[in-house]
Amino acid sequence: MGLNDIHAVLFNTHILYSVALGIWAAVMAARGQSISGNYWGAVFTSALLALVVAIIGLVMTLQGLRTARTAVYFIYMSWLVIIMPGLFSLLRGRDDRSAAIAFSILSFFNAATSTSMWQRGLVGPWLPEGA
């Protein structure tokens, strides 16, 4: 299994993980529960997963491989890495119902953004430059 395959699997994992985070936060909001420490750990894991995907993309770029629009790929991946911790920071660690709704919406948005990246060929295939 090459880096192209590993990147694709991890990127798909990030999409599914974002959907799961969105559902989890929506359920907490519907029940009127505060966000648990388990959810904060899952948010960190989501950002870490996006970072690992971006690092694999960087490694493939350094090897001379490119996607259709590599620069746009890195802009989107930067978004996926920083936005969940960024929302936590913007909300100053709030864990109430409205924070759960915000995290749910953002998680679904991240899944939609990642799916859009996949559909537009930003994620792969990674090919040698000029190919």
C-alpha positions in Angstrom: 0.0 0.0 0.0 1.5 3.3 -1.2 1.2 6.8 0.2 -1.6 7.5 -2.3 -3.7 4.7 -0.8 -2.8 5.6 2.8 -3.8 9.2 2.1 -7.1 8.2 0.5 -8.0 5.9 3.4 -7.2 8.4 6.1 -9.0 11.2 4.2 -12.1 9.0 4.0 -11.7 8.3 7.7 -11.7 12.0 8.3 -14.9 12.4 6.4 -16.7 9.7 8.4 -15.2 10.9 11.7 -16.5 14.4 11.0 -20.0 13.0 10.4 -19.8 11.0 13.6 -18.7 14.1 15.6 -21.6 16.0 14.1 -24.1 13.4 15.1 -22.6 13.1 18.6 -22.8 16.8 19.2 -26.3 17.0 17.8 -27.5 14.3 20.2 -25.8 16.1 23.1 -27.6 19.3 22.1 -30.9 17.6 21.6 -30.7 16.1 25.1 -29.6 19.4 26.6 -26.3 17.9 27.8 -23.1 19.7 28.1 -20.2 18.7 26.0 -18.2 15.9 27.7 -14.4 15.5 28.0 -14.7 12.5 25.7 -16.0 14.8 23.0 -13.1 17.3 23.5 -10.7 14.4 23.0 -12.6 13.4 19.8 -12.2 17.0 18.6 -8.5 16.8 19.2 -8.4 13.5 17.4 -10.2 15.0 14.4 -7.6 17.8 14.2 -4.8 15.4 14.6 -6.2 13.1 11.9 -6.5 16.1 9.5 -2.9 17.0 10.4 -1.6 13.5 9.6 -3.4 13.6 6.2 -1.9 17.0 5.4 1.6 15.8 6.4 1.2 12.8 4.1 0.2 15.2 1.4 3.2 17.3 2.1 5.5 14.2 1.9 4.0 13.3 -1.5 4.5 16.9 -2.7 8.1 16.8 -1.6 8.4 13.6 -3.6 7.3 15.4 -6.7 3.7 14.3 -6.8 0.9 16.7 -7.3 -2.9 16.8 -7.4 -5.0 18.8 -9.8 -4.6 21.9 -7.6 -2.1 21.2 -4.9 -2.1 24.8 -3.5 -5.9 24.7 -3.0 -5.5 21.3 -1.4 -3.2 22.7 1.3 -5.5 25.7 1.9 -8.4 23.3 2.6 -6.3 21.0 4.7 -5.1 24.0 6.8 -8.8 24.8 7.4 -9.5 21.2 8.5 -6.6 21.2 10.9 -7.2 24.5 12.7 -11.0 25.1 12.6 -12.2 22.7 15.3 -9.6 23.8 17.9 -10.3 27.3 16.6 -14.0 27.1 17.4 -13.1 25.8 20.9 -11.0 28.8 21.3 -13.6 31.2 20.0 -16.2 29.8 22.3 -13.6 30.0 25.2 -14.2 26.4 26.2 -18.0 26.7 26.6 -19.7 23.3 26.9 -23.4 24.3 26.8 -26.1 23.4 24.4 -25.3 26.2 21.9 -21.7 25.1 21.8 -22.8 21.6 21.0 -24.9 22.9 18.2 -22.0 25.0 16.9 -19.7 21.9 16.9 -22.4 19.8 15.3 -22.8 22.3 12.4 -19.1 22.7 12.0 -18.5 19.0 12.0 -21.1 18.5 9.2 -19.6 21.4 7.3 -16.1 19.8 7.6 -17.5 16.5 6.2 -19.2 18.4 3.4 -16.0 20.3 2.6 -14.0 17.2 2.6 -16.5 15.4 0.3 -16.4 18.4 -2.0 -12.6 18.2 -2.1 -12.8 14.5 -3.0 -15.4 15.2 -5.8 -13.3 18.0 -7.3 -10.2 15.9 -7.5 -8.3 18.0 -4.9 -7.4 14.9 -2.8 -6.0 12.7 -5.5 -4.7 11.0 -7.4 -1.3 12.3 -6.7 0.7 12.0 -9.9 4.2 13.0 -10.9 4.5 16.7 -11.9 3.7 17.2 -15.6 1.9 13.8 -15.9 
